[in-house]
Amino acid sequence: MLRKLLKYEKNDYFLIDSLTAYVLNEMFENENKLTKQELIEKLKNDFKCFLDYYKNVIIVSDYIFSDFEEFSEFTLDYLEIFSSISKYIVCLSDVVVECLTGKKKILK
């Protein structure tokens, strides 16, 4: 999906809200065509291209991890894919800010 947006000006501003929903949509679109690891690599590549092309991008993510004890296999796969992509995006980012109950914490 991100590659379809590589048609605007490089200095345009983009807000991706939310990474949480984006990853889930990609999983549903995938329909088991790619393995979990292949999907992670595809998403990493998509974000790398997008973030290399555009200079002004804000990505919003939600806190999805909890101390719930049992998850379905699909949810466990989602958590793994989401966390892999989140970590990768943090590595590519210039600034990372965590906002929790109105308090911000600059992580990078």
N, C-alpha and C positions, 0 to 999 in steps of 0.2 A: 504494500500500500504506500509506503513512504516514497518509493521510487517514482510514483505517479506525480509527486509534488515537486520533482526536480525540473520544473518549467518556469518558476518564478525568478524574480531578481535575487541575486545572492545576498543582498542587504535587507531583504524583507524580513519580517518578524513572524515567528511561528510559535504557537502554543499547542503542545500535545497534552491534552487532558482527557483521558488519563492513560498512562502507561499500563496500568492495571487492566483496563478494558481493551487496550490495543493488543496486548499479548493474548488475552482470552479470544478476541476476534480472530487473530492469526491461527490459534489452535483450532478453532471451529472451521475456518477456511481450509486448513490443512487436511482434515478428514483422513488422517493416517497415511497420507501420501509420503510424508517424510518421517524419518525416525525422530525421536525426541532430540537427539544430538544434532541431527541435520537441521531441524527447525531452529534450534538455538544458534547454530552457525549462520543460517539464513538471516535471522533477525539481527544478529551482530553485524553482519555485512550490510544490511539495509540501514541500520542506524549509523554505521561508520560513514557510508556514502552520504547520507542525509546531513550528518553533522559536519562532515568535511566540506560540503557544498554551501550550506547556510551558516552564517555567523551569529545569528540572533535567534536562538531556540530556547524555549522554556519547556521543560518536561515535568508534568505533575504526576506524582505517584501516590498511591494510598498504602496505608499500613494494612497488610493482609495476614500477617503471621500472628498466631495467637497460641494460647496454651490448650486449645481444643485437642483432645487426645486421639481422636480417630478421624481420618480423612479418607475419602474414596481414592481409588487409584488415579482417576482423572485429576482430582484436586492436588494430589501429591506431585503429579507430573507438572501441573500448572505452577505450583510453588517452586519447583526446581527450575523451570524455564524462566519464570518471572525473576527469581533471585539472580540467575546467571546474567540475564539481560540488564537488570538493575546495576549489578556490580560492574558490568562492562561499560555502561553509560557513565557511571561515576568516574571510571578511569579516563574516559574521553572528555569529560566536562572540565571547563575552566573553574566553575563555581558550583558548589553543592550546598544547599541549605535545607535543613530539616525544620519544619514548623509543626509544633505540637501544642495544642491548646493555647494558641496565640503567641507562643514564645518561639523565637527563631534561634537556631544554632547553626553557625557556619561550620560545615564539615570540611570544606575544601575551598 
